Every structure is written in C-alpha cells, then in structure tokens.
Amino acid sequence: MSCRSRPLDHGNAMTHELADAQLRLEAALRREGPLAIAVSGGVDSMTLAYLAHRVDPKATLMVHAVSAAVPGEATRRVEVYAARWGWTLRLIDAGEFADPDYLRNPVNRCFFCKRNLYGAIAAVARRRIMAGTNLDDLGDYRPGLEAASQHDVRHPYVEAGIDKKGVRALATAHGLDDLAELPAAPCLASRLETGIAVTPLSLRLIEAIETRLKRNHPGHTLRARLRAGGLVVELDHRLDPMAIENALGQEIADMARGFDERRPIRYERYRMGSAFVGRKDGVA
C-alpha cells in the first residue's frame, strides 16, 4: 500500500469539498503557536499528525503514550511514520496504571485515562495540545472529552467540520492508504466489561487473541472482550463466528489458559461499545 504523499485532485465537486475541508483544518492548525499532537496510532490522530507536520514541521511535536493498553502495532505504526516523514516524536508513559480510578474500570474510565494522558503531555510539551476527535465522536458517550476540556485541548477536525469519513478521505487523498483502511481500534482497556479491573495480564491476553485473529483476517473489525460471564470473541458481519470457532477455537482456548484465564469462551457478532454496561453519568 502506498504511503507516498500526493496533492489533492481538484477535478470534481467532491474533491473540491474535501480540499475546502483541508483548508479549514490547516487554518485551525495555524491559529496558535507550537503544537503537541496526541497520537494514538489510529487513522484520526495519525492523519492529523501528518497534516500538522506539513503545515509547520518545526513547531509540531508528536506525543505517543506507550502502555499495556496501547496495542504494540499502534506504537510501531507511529514510529514508522515518524521515521518516514521526519516527525519530532516523544514517547511517554501517561501514568494511568498508577491511577486507582482508572484501574477499577468505571463506566467513565476514559475520563481518567485521558486526564492522565493530557496531564503527561502538558508536563513534557508545554504547548497547545491537539487531539484527533472528529464530528462523529461528539455523538458517542465520550467522557474523555471532559478531560480534554479541563486541559484546554483543541479538536481541529471538529473546528473544521470533518467527520470520520472525511478523515479517511483526507488520508486517501494524500496517499496514506494504510491509514485510510484501518479499522477502528480503541484502546485495549475498552475490551474489559465495566467493573472488571484493568490489569496488564488481561490486556496482554486481549492483544494476543486479536493479533492472532488479524493474522487470518486483516482489515476486519475484531474484538476479544472480557466479561463477567466469560471471554467473548466478537467478529464483524463479514465473518462467520462458527467458522472462526471451528478454525481457531482450540488455539484461542490454549492462549487463554496460558494467561491464567479460565472463563468460558463465546463467539458472537461485533457490537460497538458492548463492554460498557451501567449508567453513563460518571458512575459505574
């Protein structure tokens, strides 16, 4: 897949609209001085980092938090892009695993995660923090946005009126096809049902299972979720849960035993956010 940058094509109405969106985004990126881009490794933050670096490479710092909740492939992707495009990159420990509020995994766990992240970025960067929140994110339950507000984090996609589809279109327009095709990939802690404590051991199990599934089915939405009633492997509509269980069930069961997880294992259709249970008012 090509990662070569190419100019936007102005040949039709749709790409004119996309070009206008990019101009609005660039204006949002220019409104302030030196920037720190919070880069998770997903399509939103990676595309934002790429475009921010094009606007002002000397004044743009990319910051990526490394922890057990961040898939290793996301960290590797950030490092590859930083080397390829000459980004200034800072790897940090956001410190969420020292936060008991985060570890107990309440329904607003994301607030505590982002509070630690933005606090850690502010401590090392001392510049305006920008995040890859897009318009579609505003329609979901996103307690992390409250933490962003507390740290005065800006969301240039939102300011420019760009949704997820627009982000992917921008990535494609610049030849970042590997980013444009990335399935959504929230942090690994999102795979733990509300109230199940966050532990590095559980997150390693989740990552190991999802990595194994992706090896056979790249480009698909795949989740391994730990619930009170067992381990659930969720697969998008293009995959047959029974076929996956027949092909990989024993291997996944062996992996779970190897991580000391002796829960029953089920195979189901993917449901976005299905690990979040309980009230969504900041109380688990």
C-alpha positions in Angstrom: 0.0 0.0 0.0 1.3 3.4 -0.9 2.3 5.9 1.7 3.6 8.4 -0.8 2.2 11.9 -0.5 0.3 13.3 -3.5 -1.6 16.5 -4.0 -5.4 16.7 -3.7 -7.2 16.2 -7.0 -9.4 19.3 -7.8 -11.2 17.6 -10.7 -14.7 17.2 -9.3 -17.2 18.6 -6.8 -16.5 16.1 -4.1 -12.8 16.7 -4.1 -13.4 20.5 -4.1 -15.4 19.9 -0.9 -12.5 17.8 0.5 -10.0 20.5 -0.4 -12.1 23.1 1.3 -12.2 20.9 4.4 -8.4 20.6 4.4 -8.1 24.4 4.1 -10.3 24.8 7.2 -8.3 22.2 9.0 -5.0 23.9 8.1 -6.4 27.2 9.3 -7.3 25.6 12.7 -3.8 24.2 12.9 -2.3 27.6 12.3 -4.3 29.5 14.8 -1.8 29.0 17.6 1.9 28.6 18.2 3.8 25.4 18.8 1.6 22.3 18.9 1.7 18.9 20.6 -0.4 16.3 18.7 -1.7 13.4 20.8 -1.0 10.5 18.5 -2.6 7.2 19.4 -1.7 5.3 16.2 -5.2 5.3 14.7 -6.4 6.9 11.5 -7.7 10.1 13.1 -4.6 11.1 15.1 -2.1 9.8 12.5 -3.7 11.8 9.7 -3.9 14.9 11.9 -0.2 14.5 12.8 0.7 14.1 9.1 -1.2 17.2 8.1 0.0 19.3 11.1 3.6 18.4 10.2 3.1 19.6 6.6 1.7 22.9 7.9 4.6 23.6 10.3 7.1 20.8 10.9 9.4 22.8 13.2 6.6 23.8 15.5 4.8 20.4 15.7 5.6 17.7 18.3 4.0 14.3 18.2 3.4 12.6 21.5 2.6 9.0 21.8 1.8 7.2 25.1 3.2 3.7 25.5 1.4 1.3 27.9 -0.2 -2.1 28.2 -3.5 -0.6 27.0 -1.9 0.6 23.7 -1.6 -2.2 21.0 2.0 -2.7 20.1 1.1 -2.4 16.4 -0.1 1.1 17.1 3.2 2.1 18.6 5.1 0.6 15.7 2.9 2.4 13.2 3.6 5.8 14.9 7.4 5.1 15.0 7.4 4.1 11.3 5.6 7.2 10.3 7.8 9.4 12.4 10.9 8.0 10.7 9.4 8.1 7.3 8.2 11.7 7.4 10.7 13.2 9.8 8.4 13.9 12.7 9.7 15.0 16.0 8.3 12.3 18.3 8.2 11.9 22.0 7.2 8.6 23.6 5.8 8.9 27.1 4.3 6.9 30.0 0.9 8.6 30.7 0.8 7.0 34.2 -2.7 5.7 34.0 -1.6 2.4 35.6 -0.8 4.2 38.8 -4.3 5.7 38.9 -6.7 3.6 41.0 -9.7 5.3 39.5 -8.6 4.1 36.0 -7.7 0.6 37.2 -11.1 0.0 38.8 -12.7 0.5 35.3 -15.8 2.5 36.0 -18.0 3.4 33.0 -16.2 6.7 32.7 -12.8 5.0 32.7 -11.9 7.0 29.6 -12.0 10.2 31.6 -9.3 9.0 33.9 -7.2 7.7 31.0 -7.4 11.0 29.1 -6.8 13.0 32.3 -3.6 11.2 32.8 -2.6 11.4 29.1 -3.2 15.1 28.7 -1.6 15.9 32.0 1.5 13.9 31.0 1.6 15.6 27.6 1.3 19.1 29.2 4.2 18.3 31.6 6.6 17.4 28.8 5.4 19.6 25.9 4.3 22.9 27.4 2.4 23.8 24.2 -1.1 23.6 22.9 -2.4 20.1 22.8 -4.5 18.9 19.8 -6.4 15.6 19.5 -7.9 13.7 16.6 -11.6 13.9 17.8 -13.9 14.2 14.8 -17.5 15.2 14.4 -18.8 11.6 14.7 -17.2 11.3 18.1 -19.4 14.0 19.5 -22.4 11.8 19.1 -21.0 9.0 21.3 -20.5 8.7 25.0 -17.0 10.2 25.3 -16.0 11.0 28.9 -12.5 11.6 27.7 -13.8 14.9 26.1 -14.4 16.2 29.6 -10.7 15.6 30.5 -9.7 17.3 27.2 -11.8 20.3 28.2 -10.0 20.5 31.5 -6.7 20.7 29.8 -7.9 23.1 27.1 -7.2 20.5 24.3 -8.3 21.6 20.9 -10.0 19.4 18.3 -9.2 20.8 14.8 -11.3 18.2 12.9 -14.4 19.4 14.9 -13.4 23.0 14.2 -13.1 22.3 10.5 -16.4 20.3 10.4 -14.8 17.0 9.5 -16.3 13.6 10.3 -14.7 10.1 10.2 -15.5 9.7 6.5 -13.7 13.0 5.9 -10.7 11.9 7.8 -10.4 8.7 5.8 -10.9 10.7 2.6 -8.0 13.1 3.6 -5.8 10.1 4.3 -6.6 8.6 0.9 -6.1 11.9 -0.9 -2.5 12.1 0.5 -1.7 8.6 -0.4 -1.8 7.3 3.2 -3.8 4.3 2.1 -2.6 2.1 5.0 -4.2 4.6 7.4 -7.4 5.2 5.4 -8.2 1.5 5.5 -7.5 1.0 9.2 -10.5 -0.5 11.2 -11.4 1.5 14.3 -9.2 0.4 17.2 -9.9 2.0 20.6 -7.5 1.2 23.5 -7.3 -2.4 24.8 -8.9 -1.4 28.1 -12.2 -0.8 26.2 -12.4 -4.6 25.8 -13.0 -5.1 29.6 -16.6 -5.0 30.7 -17.3 -2.1 33.1 -16.3 -3.0 36.6 -13.6 -5.7 35.7 -10.3 -4.3 36.9 -7.8 -3.2 34.3 -4.6 -5.4 34.6 -1.7 -5.7 32.2 -2.2 -9.5 32.2 -5.8 -9.2 30.9 -4.7 -6.7 28.3 -1.9 -8.9 27.0 -4.4 -11.8 26.6 -6.8 -9.5 24.6 -4.0 -8.2 22.4 -2.6 -11.7 21.8 -6.0 -13.1 20.7 -6.8 -10.1 18.5 -3.3 -10.3 16.9 -3.9 -14.0 16.1 -7.3 -13.2 14.6 -6.0 -10.4 12.5 -3.3 -12.6 11.0 -6.0 -14.7 9.3 -8.5 -11.8 8.8 -6.7 -8.5 8.2 -8.9 -5.4 7.7 -11.8 -6.9 9.7 -13.3 -5.5 12.9 -12.3 -8.0 15.6 -12.6 -7.8 19.4 -11.7 -10.0 22.3 -13.8 -8.9 25.3 -13.5 -10.0 28.9 -17.0 -10.1 30.6 -18.2 -11.2 34.0 -19.7 -14.2 32.2 -16.6 -15.2 30.2 -14.4 -14.3 27.2 -16.3 -13.2 24.1 -14.7 -13.0 20.6 -16.7 -10.6 18.5 -16.4 -10.6 14.7 -17.8 -8.2 12.1 -20.7 -9.2 9.8 -18.4 -10.5 7.0 -17.1 -13.3 9.2 -18.9 -16.4 10.4 -18.5 -16.9 14.2 -19.0 -20.6 14.0 -16.4 -21.0 11.2 -13.8 -18.9 13.3 -14.5 -21.0 16.3 -14.0 -24.2 14.4 -10.8 -22.9 12.9 -9.2 -21.2 15.8 -11.2 -22.1 18.9 -8.7 -24.5 20.4 -5.8 -22.2 19.8 -7.6 -19.3 21.4 -8.6 -21.5 24.3 -5.0 -22.6 24.8 -3.9 -18.9 24.8 -6.5 -18.0 27.4 -5.3 -20.9 29.6 -1.7 -19.7 29.2 -2.7 -16.3 30.6 -4.5 -18.0 33.5 -7.9 -17.0 32.2 -10.3 -20.0 32.7 -13.5 -18.3 31.6 -15.9 -19.8 29.1 -15.4 -18.6 25.5 -18.1 -17.5 23.2 -18.1 -16.3 19.5 -20.5 -13.6 18.6 -21.2 -10.8 16.1 -19.4 -7.5 16.8 -21.3 -4.9 18.7 -19.7 -1.4 19.1 -19.2 -0.5 22.8 -20.7 -3.7 24.1 -18.3 -3.9 27.0 -19.8 -0.7 28.5 -22.5 -1.5 31.0 -24.3 0.5 33.7 -25.0 4.2 33.9 -23.3 6.7 31.7 -23.3 9.6 34.1 -19.9 9.1 35.6 -20.9 6.3 38.0 -20.0 2.7 37.3 
